[in-house]
């Protein structure tokens, strides 16, 4: 695929990053939607005392048996919107900062390793994209958590959240999520860059996205679980929720749903980075640029 468009100093036009990021978000969600529903159901067990899932396969089987195969795409509309907005803003912010910061580093003679450079910029990009897409993340979680046979109405859920908590209801657990995404995205970009550099021109290089996804998700998973619990309720504080989970299920309770999360995180990160870089390569081809400029 040539030089990575994530590399330190890569100059990617903002409109290219915007289009490529949107495409990457769309594709990442498309291939991992069922795993997302399974993960969320397992993360929220205990929130609903009537639901107990033992493992990923049992959860998947229970959902299909009770609600039908189509239930694996519950919450998909807000999730697709969220992923598109998230992917577009994440990569656009990253590439813009990459150009600016790399110039400052060159001009000032500052030496920063590629991994640290990507980690810092990835964290900032994650904060920006999370803030803009967060209301759709809340809606995705609420719709995906519905274990009834009937699908919840997207408009109805928006009205329910607004009537109960106003605008702030769409940002339940928002601060926790921003902190989580800052760490998670930073680790994703940093690990991806380091693995790409260390395994360049080897067969392992093509698995950089998978490795990055597994590593970063494992490190921050308890924060992911807590933020989904907070999205279901804005009453309990983060600290109280952590105490409640540990008291009821022990420390391992903070890792409910880790298996489907890893099964989802690895391909999501891999597809996201691969599709972004593929789209950037295509959009920056001389033939495409010529056609765009003469259109």
Secondary structure, DSSP 8 states (H G I E B T S, - for coil): --S-TTSTT----HHHHHHHHHHHHHHHHHHHHHHHHHHHHHHHBTTBTT----SHHHHHHHHHHHH-GGGGGTTHHHHHHHHHHHHHHHHHHHHHHHHHHHHHHHHHT----HHHHHHHHHHHHHHHHHHHHHHHHHHHHHHHT--SSS---HHHHHHHHHHHHGGGGGGTTHHHHHHHHHHHHHHHHHHHHHHHHHTTTSGGGGGHHHHHHHHHHHHHHHHHHHHHHHHH-SSS-HHHHHHHHHHHH-GGGGGTTHHHHHHHHHHHHHHHHHHHHHHHHHHTSHHHHHHHHH-
